[in-house]
Structures are given as C-alpha cells and as structure tokens.
C-alpha cells in the first residue's frame, strides 16, 4: 500500500504550486506526481479535450488510463519517467468531472505495477469584473431529478432582485436575497471548454462578473495492491438513501454529491442497511383484511350439527436484509411464538405450496363461502408471487361433539411478510 497526499478544492492558490498531489510507496522507492498546473482544456476535431501530465521517480515501461472493466481516455508515455492523459468529448469529460474516479495504470521498467486514482472536478477561474458579485470557484456536481445526467452548481453572492447568466446555454438560476445558485448542464458548459469563452453573471443593475471554466485535481492516490479491492465500487450509503426518500422536490444537492445520490437511485438495500438474522415483527393490517374476515365469518357453514369459526389473523414483517434465505421451519417457529401452539413440532403440520393452500377446506369453500376471498385478500396485499404455507390441525375437547382447531402460517419470501391464521370447525357427535 502507498501513502497519499491530496490536493483538495479550496486550497489557497499559493499552496497549489507545491507538490501536494503525490503518492509515495511505503518503502520510499517510487513516487508519482500529477502536475496540478497542467490541467487544461483545448479543442481538437471540433470537440473538447481535457489534458494533464504526470511523472514518476522510476523509469516507466507503459501507462494506461482506465475505469473498472474498460480503458477510458488516452494515456501516453511521453518520456522515460513522464506521461500525459487526455479525455476527449462529452462522455469522457462529463463522466470524470461529475466525480467518477479515473484510474492510471503504471508499468514500471523494473516489472512493478502501480495503479493511481484521481478525482477531478470542474471550477470557475480567471475571474474578471465587479467583486461585489461574489462567485465561488467551485462547480459542484449535483443530482437533479429534472436534469439528465449531472448538474454543475455555482454559488453566487450578490444583492440583486434578479441574476442573469450569459454565454453559457440555459442554466437554472435559483435562490435570492443575496444567495443564488446557478445549475449548469454539461451541454451548457461544453461550448466554453478550451475556447476562451467565459460565463457572465450579471445583476439587475448591470454589475458583471465573468469566469472561464477549468478543471482541478481533488484527490490523488496510488497503490500496488489490487485496484478493485483497494478502491471498491461506490455503493449507496444509508444517510444519502434516507435523505432521498424523505426529500421533497427534485433538487437533491443537500443529500450528497452527484455520484453519491446516483448510487442510491436503484440501491441494493442490503448494502444500505444492516444484514440481520431472521425474525418476525408483528404488524397491524386489520384495515386490509377486515372485510374479508367478516365475509369468512358470515359465510361459515352452520346448521345440521356442523359449524366453523374464524379465530384470529396476525401479520408479520421480516427484516429487509436477511443473512440467509428464511426456511419455513423458522418462519413457523417465530409465527407461533407466544401462542398455545408454540410447542407444536413442525413435522406435525403439512407444508403446502399455492395450489395446496387453495385446495384446503380453509381457503376453499368447505368451511366457509368466504374462504377463497380471504386467501385472495392476503395474497393481493402481500404482492402475490411465491407463497409457502404450513397447516396444522388438532382436535380440541368438546362434550358430545367433535371440534378441531386449524392453524395456518403463510410466508411470502419476496415480500418478507408472513401471516398466522386460526380457525375452527366441528360437528355434533
């Protein structure tokens, strides 16, 4: 592993000239520098190009710029210990400026392989005009639900009832009361890259401040370990995800950077939340099943010495992220915990699939005309799909009659929901 120093946005200009962006091997044999002053845009074949250079303290045999699973950009060895990297066109430049790390593979002449990881961000630079229009140099990549891809946010401090932005497409201007935000798309910024054109910020009374668009090194690190393990792929972080699901509107800048928020658009929740052993927690779904339960009770066959009854329905929820798929034996054990059937052996009941459940006298029409409707109500609320069931029937004491208690446990593995139902049926002896 190699130590690393970072060149962070917001460092005073006097410090940027120092060799802050370097990484050294633990034994001090190899140093790799990225030249912070070399970041520049230019135009070639009518497209923007972002270029920067670097050097090593030991001779090179080859260099490659890449992202996981694919080459990305063009890296060229320019001397025994120097190299240049170029990113061309909107896809490469926009991807990297939005916060996607760029990896640099370095093959040293002595056979050693190193990988470096850069984070590059856009900025506003070479300011001109009225200082009363205060424009921050950072262009922060953010996620907006109404913009395709990243938006790049500038912050402006200016006391004015209106702020307009010229020479840079159609950015979205928001805020007011002296604090303004300006959100550019990449398409807004691209025509300015490498052309010398400038963004113009103007107040209602005509005061102007202009700036060019540049790029800066935000982080640089080198390792001789496996790059995939040393820098694992970004995943959705819980604070970001919970910010998203509780936010209103389409501006998610307060939840995190563009890449952080984008990782939470279709998250694997088991990467977000703690993986837990199986358990069941009771939930009250009376509102969902009340009508079907009433119809079941009203539809019970009665008369002629036969009867049926509905006992109770309790619903449960399992953790979103289970350490292992739940087995029906543990579902039944948890569902019966604290009931009169808690000591019943699993093998004393029958394990049923959907067809088997629908064929029982409980969810058929043998006991009650409302049996099929009750199963449909539960099935619909839990999302249908795969269902596993367990049916236990036991005779209970009854003077001059025969009486049975039925217990059914339903488990919906895709919904992580369960239900425990009790019924009764009997007849005169």
C-alpha distance (Angstrom), angle and dihedral (degrees) to the residues before:
residue distance angle dihedral
X1 . . .
X2 3.76 . .
X3 3.77 128.9 .
X4 3.79 117.1 -126.3
X5 3.76 140.6 -160.9
X6 3.79 120.7 -149.3
X7 3.73 133.1 -137.2
X8 3.79 102.8 -146.5
X9 3.78 129.9 -165.6
X10 3.77 112.7 -102.6
X11 3.83 96.1 37.7
X12 3.83 110.4 141.1
X13 3.80 113.4 -98.3
X14 3.81 92.3 -117.0
X15 3.79 89.9 62.0
X16 3.79 95.1 48.0
X17 3.78 90.9 73.2
X18 3.80 90.2 63.9
X19 3.79 121.8 90.2
X20 3.79 93.6 -100.4
X21 3.82 94.5 138.5
X22 3.77 100.0 70.4
X23 3.77 135.7 113.2
X24 3.80 124.9 -156.2
X25 3.76 130.1 -159.5
X26 3.77 115.4 -115.7
X27 3.81 91.9 -110.8
X28 3.81 91.6 45.6
X29 3.81 95.4 -119.8
X30 3.82 98.7 119.9
X31 3.80 132.0 38.6
X32 3.79 125.4 -179.9
X33 3.79 121.4 -164.1
X34 3.80 129.5 -166.2
X35 3.80 111.9 -155.6
X36 3.79 104.6 -128.2
X37 3.78 92.4 -167.2
X38 3.81 91.3 56.9
X39 3.82 97.5 70.4
X40 3.80 106.5 114.9
X41 3.78 141.8 149.7
X42 3.79 123.0 -136.0
X43 3.82 136.1 162.4
X44 3.76 126.2 -110.7
X45 3.81 127.8 167.8
X46 3.80 88.5 -3.0
X47 3.80 93.9 -59.7
X48 3.77 134.8 101.3
X49 3.81 119.9 -102.9
X50 3.82 125.9 -164.8
X51 3.80 113.3 -156.6
X52 3.81 136.2 -178.9
X53 3.80 137.1 162.6
X54 3.76 138.7 -138.9
X55 3.80 141.8 -179.7
X56 3.78 139.9 -154.1
X57 3.79 133.9 -145.0
X58 3.83 91.6 -129.5
X59 3.80 132.2 50.1
X60 3.79 118.1 -82.0
X61 3.79 129.5 -137.9
X62 3.82 97.4 -175.9
X63 3.80 146.0 -17.7
X64 3.82 134.2 -151.2
X65 3.81 132.8 -176.8
X66 3.79 114.1 -147.5
X67 3.77 150.5 151.2
X68 3.80 122.4 -142.9
X69 3.81 109.8 -56.9
X70 3.79 96.6 -1.9
X71 3.78 145.4 60.7
X72 3.79 111.1 -109.3
X73 3.78 126.8 -170.5
X74 3.78 122.5 -11.9
X75 3.80 122.6 -75.4
X76 3.81 118.1 -168.1
X77 3.79 129.6 -173.3
X78 3.80 104.6 -131.5
X79 3.82 99.8 179.4
X80 3.80 141.5 -5.3
X81 3.81 90.0 -73.0
X82 3.82 105.5 12.4
X83 3.79 136.0 81.5
X84 3.80 141.8 177.6
X85 3.81 129.9 -146.8
X86 3.80 124.7 -157.9
X87 3.79 129.3 -170.1
X88 3.78 114.7 -162.2
X89 3.77 131.9 -159.9
X90 3.76 134.4 -6.5
X91 3.79 99.4 -61.2
X92 3.79 96.2 55.3
X93 3.80 97.6 36.4
X94 3.81 96.3 42.8
X95 3.82 91.9 47.0
X96 3.79 93.4 53.3
X97 3.82 96.8 39.9
X98 3.82 89.2 52.2
X99 3.81 89.6 62.8
X100 3.80 105.1 -88.8
X101 3.82 106.9 145.0
X102 3.81 116.4 -120.0
X103 3.79 117.4 -144.7
X104 3.80 124.8 -148.0
X105 3.80 117.7 -158.3
X106 3.82 113.7 -154.6
X107 3.80 122.7 -166.1
X108 3.78 109.5 -164.0
X109 3.79 122.4 -151.2
X110 3.81 90.1 -117.4
X111 3.84 90.1 61.5
X112 3.81 97.1 -101.7
X113 3.81 117.4 136.5
X114 3.80 121.2 -149.8
X115 3.78 131.6 179.4
X116 3.78 123.8 -154.6
X117 3.79 126.5 -162.4
X118 3.80 122.4 -151.4
X119 3.77 131.1 -172.8
X120 3.80 112.5 -161.7
X121 3.78 126.9 -171.6
X122 3.81 135.2 -171.2
X123 3.77 121.5 -115.2
X124 3.76 143.6 178.5
X125 3.79 114.0 -113.8
X126 3.80 144.8 162.3
X127 3.81 93.1 48.2
X128 3.77 122.4 -159.8
X129 3.79 133.7 178.6
X130 3.78 138.1 33.9
X131 3.79 115.5 2.7
X132 3.82 89.5 -153.5
X133 3.80 84.1 77.7
X134 3.78 97.2 69.4
X135 3.82 111.9 -159.4
X136 3.80 118.3 -176.9
X137 3.82 112.9 -134.5
X138 3.83 94.7 -133.3
X139 3.81 120.8 95.9
X140 3.80 101.4 -163.7
X141 3.83 117.2 -155.8
X142 3.81 107.3 -130.5
X143 3.80 138.1 172.9
X144 3.78 119.3 -113.7
X145 3.77 120.3 177.3
X146 3.80 91.6 -144.0
X147 3.82 95.8 53.7
X148 3.78 126.2 72.8
X149 3.78 108.0 -126.3
X150 3.79 123.6 -12.0
X151 3.77 126.5 -21.1
X152 3.80 119.4 -147.2
X153 3.79 113.0 -138.6
X154 3.77 124.8 -151.3
X155 3.79 121.5 -172.7
X156 3.78 121.1 -143.5
X157 3.80 128.9 -170.8
X158 3.77 111.1 -157.3
X159 3.79 132.9 135.9
X160 3.80 101.1 -129.1
X161 3.81 136.6 119.7
X162 3.79 89.6 -129.7
X163 3.79 136.8 25.0
X164 3.79 121.7 -162.8
X165 3.79 128.1 -170.2
X166 3.79 122.8 -151.0
X167 3.81 138.9 -170.6
X168 3.82 93.2 24.3
X169 3.78 111.8 86.3
X170 3.79 117.9 -104.9
X171 3.81 109.5 -38.8
X172 3.80 121.4 177.8
X173 3.80 113.4 -109.5
X174 3.80 118.0 -157.9
X175 3.76 141.1 161.8
X176 3.76 126.0 45.0
X177 3.81 140.2 -171.3
X178 3.76 89.9 91.1
X179 3.85 96.5 -48.5
X180 3.80 116.0 90.6
X181 3.79 135.4 175.5
X182 3.78 123.7 -154.7
X183 3.81 116.9 -165.9
X184 3.81 115.7 -161.3
X185 3.77 125.7 -169.7
X186 3.79 117.7 -141.8
X187 3.80 87.2 -108.2
X188 3.82 88.4 59.1
X189 3.80 91.7 53.2
X190 3.80 102.4 36.8
X191 3.84 97.4 80.1
X192 3.82 88.9 56.3
X193 3.82 95.9 53.2
X194 3.77 111.7 107.7
X195 3.82 94.4 -11.7
X196 3.79 101.8 95.3
X197 3.83 90.2 -119.2
X198 3.79 117.4 139.8
X199 3.79 139.0 -147.6
X200 3.80 112.0 -117.9
X201 3.80 120.7 -151.3
X202 3.81 112.2 -166.0
X203 3.81 132.7 -176.2
X204 3.78 125.9 -144.2
X205 3.82 91.1 -99.8
X206 3.82 93.1 53.3
X207 3.80 102.1 -99.1
X208 3.80 110.8 147.6
X209 3.78 138.0 -162.2
X210 3.81 120.6 -179.6
X211 3.80 134.4 -170.7
X212 3.76 141.3 176.9
X213 3.79 123.7 -125.5
X214 3.80 117.6 -112.2
X215 3.80 141.4 156.8
X216 3.78 133.0 -118.2
X217 3.77 138.1 -168.6
X218 3.81 111.6 -108.1
X219 3.80 101.0 174.6
X220 3.81 139.1 4.7
X221 3.77 128.1 -176.6
X222 3.81 136.1 162.3
X223 3.80 132.6 -157.3
X224 3.79 138.8 175.4
X225 3.82 90.4 -154.8
X226 3.81 126.4 93.0
X227 3.81 104.6 -64.4
X228 3.82 94.1 -145.6
X229 3.79 91.3 56.1
X230 3.80 97.2 37.5
X231 3.82 92.3 49.0
X232 3.81 106.4 27.2
X233 3.79 119.2 -165.1
X234 3.78 115.7 -83.6
X235 3.79 115.2 -95.6
X236 3.77 133.3 -170.2
X237 3.81 112.5 -83.3
X238 3.78 118.6 -143.3
X239 3.86 97.7 -124.5
X240 3.81 89.9 52.5
X241 3.80 93.3 47.2
X242 3.80 93.6 48.0
X243 3.80 90.0 47.5
X244 3.81 89.6 54.1
X245 3.78 96.9 49.3
X246 3.80 92.4 48.4
X247 3.83 97.1 43.5
X248 3.76 126.4 101.2
X249 3.76 124.1 -146.9
X250 3.80 129.8 20.5
X251 3.81 101.6 -78.8
X252 3.81 110.1 96.5
X253 3.79 99.5 168.7
X254 3.82 90.1 117.3
X255 3.83 90.2 59.1
X256 3.80 97.5 59.6
X257 3.77 144.4 -72.7
X258 3.79 122.5 -40.4
X259 3.81 92.8 -97.1
X260 3.81 93.4 46.4
X261 3.79 92.8 51.1
X262 3.80 94.1 41.2
X263 3.81 90.0 55.6
X264 3.82 88.1 59.8
X265 3.80 97.6 53.1
X266 3.81 93.6 91.8
X267 3.77 102.1 8.6
X268 3.75 130.4 -178.5
X269 3.79 95.1 -124.1
X270 3.78 90.9 -154.8
X271 3.80 87.3 65.8
X272 3.80 89.0 50.2
X273 3.77 100.5 44.9
X274 3.78 133.8 42.3
X275 3.80 117.4 -85.0
X276 3.80 107.6 -121.8
X277 3.80 138.6 -173.0
X278 3.79 116.7 -104.4
X279 3.78 118.0 -76.7
X280 3.80 137.4 147.3
X281 3.78 125.1 -131.9
X282 3.83 119.2 -166.4
X283 3.80 117.7 -115.3
X284 3.80 127.6 -171.4
X285 3.81 110.7 -120.7
X286 3.80 96.5 157.2
X287 3.80 89.9 126.7
X288 3.80 91.5 58.2
X289 3.79 99.3 49.2
X290 3.82 104.8 26.4
X291 3.80 95.8 100.0
X292 3.83 93.6 46.9
X293 3.81 91.3 47.6
X294 3.81 91.0 51.2
X295 3.82 91.2 50.7
X296 3.80 90.1 49.0
X297 3.81 92.3 52.3
X298 3.81 92.1 45.3
X299 3.80 91.5 47.5
X300 3.79 96.5 52.9
X301 3.80 111.6 128.7
X302 3.78 109.2 -114.2
X303 3.77 137.8 168.6
X304 3.76 129.5 52.5
X305 3.76 89.9 70.4
X306 3.86 94.8 -61.6
X307 3.77 129.9 109.9
X308 3.80 143.9 166.2
X309 3.77 133.1 -166.2
X310 3.75 140.0 -167.7
X311 3.78 114.6 -126.9
X312 3.82 113.6 -179.2
X313 3.80 144.7 -43.1
X314 3.80 121.1 -146.0
X315 3.80 122.1 -178.8
X316 3.80 126.8 -155.0
X317 3.78 140.3 -167.6
X318 3.81 127.3 -148.5
X319 3.83 125.3 -151.4
X320 3.80 115.2 -79.7
X321 3.79 92.7 -124.6
X322 3.77 116.5 44.0
X323 3.77 123.7 -170.3
X324 3.83 87.9 -136.0
X325 3.82 135.4 2.0
X326 3.80 110.8 -81.1
X327 3.79 118.7 -105.3
X328 3.79 118.9 -140.4
X329 3.80 90.4 -121.5
X330 3.81 92.4 62.1
X331 3.82 92.0 42.3
X332 3.81 89.7 56.3
X333 3.80 93.1 44.0
X334 3.80 92.3 53.1
X335 3.82 93.8 41.8
X336 3.82 92.2 52.9
X337 3.79 95.6 43.2
X338 3.80 110.8 124.8
X339 3.82 94.8 13.1
X340 3.80 131.7 106.0
X341 3.82 88.2 -100.4
X342 3.81 95.0 54.9
X343 3.79 91.7 112.2
X344 3.81 96.3 48.9
X345 3.80 113.7 122.2
X346 3.78 114.6 -120.8
X347 3.83 91.4 -127.8
X348 3.80 90.3 60.0
X349 3.79 89.5 73.1
X350 3.79 133.6 59.2
X351 3.81 123.1 -108.8
X352 3.81 110.8 -138.3
X353 3.79 138.0 -175.4
X354 3.81 124.6 -149.2
X355 3.79 93.9 -77.5
X356 3.79 91.5 47.5
X357 3.80 92.3 49.7
X358 3.79 93.0 49.7
X359 3.80 88.5 50.3
X360 3.80 96.1 55.8
X361 3.81 117.9 103.7
X362 3.82 86.4 -120.0
X363 3.80 97.0 61.8
X364 3.78 93.4 27.5
X365 3.78 121.2 66.1
X366 3.80 99.8 -94.9
X367 3.80 96.2 98.7
X368 3.79 100.1 23.3
X369 3.77 137.2 3.4
X370 3.81 85.1 -133.2
X371 3.81 94.1 61.5
X372 3.83 98.1 97.8
X373 3.80 91.5 44.1
X374 3.79 92.2 52.4
X375 3.80 92.2 53.1
X376 3.81 90.9 46.4
X377 3.81 91.1 51.6
X378 3.80 92.7 52.2
X379 3.80 93.0 41.8
X380 3.79 93.2 49.8
X381 3.79 94.8 48.3
X382 3.81 91.9 49.4
X383 3.79 92.6 49.5
X384 3.80 101.6 -105.5
X385 3.79 116.3 -114.3
X386 3.77 121.5 106.9
X387 3.80 115.6 7.6
X388 3.80 129.3 178.3
X389 3.77 123.3 -163.3
X390 3.79 141.1 -167.6
X391 3.83 121.3 -161.2
X392 3.77 123.6 -166.3
X393 3.78 124.8 -179.8
X394 3.82 126.2 -174.7
X395 3.76 133.7 173.2
X396 3.80 115.6 -117.0
X397 3.81 127.1 -158.9
X398 3.80 114.2 -83.0
X399 3.86 127.4 166.4
X400 3.80 110.8 -124.3
X401 3.80 90.9 -13.1
X402 3.78 143.5 76.1
X403 3.78 116.6 -118.2
X404 3.80 131.4 178.5
X405 3.76 134.1 -169.1
X406 3.79 117.9 -147.9
X407 3.80 123.2 -159.1
X408 3.81 121.3 -170.0
X409 3.81 125.9 -173.3
X410 3.81 117.1 -166.4
X411 3.81 123.5 -165.2
X412 3.81 125.0 -168.3
X413 3.82 104.8 -169.3
X414 3.82 95.7 -172.4
X415 3.80 92.7 52.3
X416 3.83 94.5 35.6
X417 3.79 88.1 -133.2
X418 3.82 130.6 131.2
X419 3.78 137.0 -175.7
X420 3.80 134.0 -160.4
X421 3.80 117.5 -155.9
X422 3.81 130.6 -176.4
X423 3.78 125.5 -161.2
X424 3.76 138.3 166.0
X425 3.79 136.9 -150.1
X426 3.78 136.0 171.3
X427 3.76 149.9 142.6
X428 3.78 140.6 -139.5
X429 3.77 114.6 -85.7
